């Protein structure tokens, strides 16, 4: 399985290298105030891909933070429930023994 994954990685890498080699022509990006930036197409695509990835991860930060807080809250709730269960198990035999001694045995 590991060999298949490495072969797949190599194929993807080779395709990306071929894409980069074939897209080296210069492109002009016209920005605000008549500012132009000239760079190879593959560099421009890489920058926009990286920026999109960064913005996508940034959009997830709030949700991940909320999920982390929810997980912490649920763990605390689980610990409390387990402690209550242990306490009820510890007190249950004593309570059962006390009620057995209070009721007379039928012969």
N, C-alpha and C positions, 0 to 999 in steps of 0.2 A: 504494500500500500504506500509506503514511504517513497519507493522508487517512482510510482505513478504520480505522486504529488510533485516530486522534483522535476519530472519530465514535463508536467503541466506548467510549472513555474518557468522552466526554460523556454517553452513554446510561447508563453505570454511575453516574457522578456524579449525574445527574438522578434515577435510581432511589433512590440513597442519600439525597439531599436530601428527596425525597417521603416516604421511610420515616421520616426524622428529624422532619419536620413533623407526620406523623400519629401519632407516638408520644411526645408531650410530656407525657402525664399522669404524675403523681407516683406513685412506688412506694416502699414502705417495705422497707428491708432490716433484718432483725433480726439483730444480731450478738451476741457473747458479753456476759454481764453486763447484760442488759436494755438494751443500747445499740441505738438505732435510727438509721438514716440514711435520710433522705428525699431523693430526687433524681428527675429525669425519667428515664423508662424508656430513652430513647435514650442518655443519659449513662451509665447503669448498663451497658447493653449494650456501649458503646464501651470502657468501663474493663475489662470482663471479656474483651472481644476482644483488647485491647492486652496484658492480663496473660497470656492464653493464648499469644499470639504470642511474647511475651518468654520464657515458660517453654519453649516449643518450640525457640526459638533457643538457649536455655541448655542444653537437652538435647543439642544438636548440637555444642557446643563441644569436648567430649572426643573425639568422632569426628573432627572437623576437625583437631584437634591431632595425633592419631595419624596421620591421612592425610598431614599436612604433614611429619611426621618420616619416614614411609615414602617419600614423594616425594624428600626430601633424601637418604635412604639409597640409593635407586635411582639418583639422579643421580650420586652419588659412585661407585657400582658401575659405571655406564656409562662415566664418565670413566676409571676404572682399566682397564676392558676396552678402550677405545679407545687408551689409552696402550700397553697390552700389544700390541695389534694393530699400532700404528705401529712399535714397537720390533721386532716380529717381521718386519715388512716391510723395515725398515732393515737388519737382520742377515741376512735371507734371501738377497739377492744375493751378499753376501760369502761366506756359507757355500756357496752353489751354485758360485761361482767357485773356491773352495778345493777342493771335491771334484772339479771338472772338471780341475784341474791335477794332482791326485794320481793320477788314473786315466789310464793310457796310451791314446792314441787309436788306434783300429784303422784300418788303411789299406786 
